[in-house]
Amino acid sequence: MPIVDKLKNTILDGRFKIKSKLSEGSFGQIYTGYDMTNKKEGKRCPIIIKFTQNHVMNDLEFDALVKVYKYAQNFNQGDVFAKTYVKGKAFI
């Protein structure tokens, strides 16, 4: 069993709890979860966590997500887009 399959219900970086696996492909696995430190209207903020393989496309994807988020902030729309965090090769 791959190590990422054992992460269900664990907490990453002291704040992101992994709930269930959504999908898997050639570049990695995608899980649902929630941010334990942030709440909106009393509810935990849902998140998507992507564990990636070592591949140049992952770096390009991360750079693109950061650019979209920064662009949205210029128009006070940063909350419309998910904030992007990276820990190793896990996009959150």
Beta strands, then each sheet from edge to edge (+ up, - down):
strand 1: 11-12
strand 2: 16-25
strand 3: 28-40
strand 4: 43-52
strand 5: 86-87
strand 6: 90-91
sheet 1: 1+ 2- 3+ 4- 6+ 5-
end
